[in-house]
Amino acid sequence: MSGEPEEERHTPGHRVRVPKPMWEAWGRVNARRGITRTERILDTLRADIDAYGDDTDRADLHEGEKELAKRRARMSPGRPRRSDH
């Protein structure tokens, strides 16, 4: 096990209330695009922060990207992200 506390080893989940038919349809749309819901959400977060964020928001985005890269490296070293295939 890693020396990190449990809460630092996992990216926290966030709940969103969405009607089930919309969620299901969106899942199918993303699948046809060859991406996951998580990838799409992250793309949207990045675009919104780039377009509308201030310096603090962009610094947090940078920190978040570093955290994601670190987690991906631990989970599957050398394996490209699904969207890179």
Beta strands, then each sheet from edge to edge (+ up, - down):
end
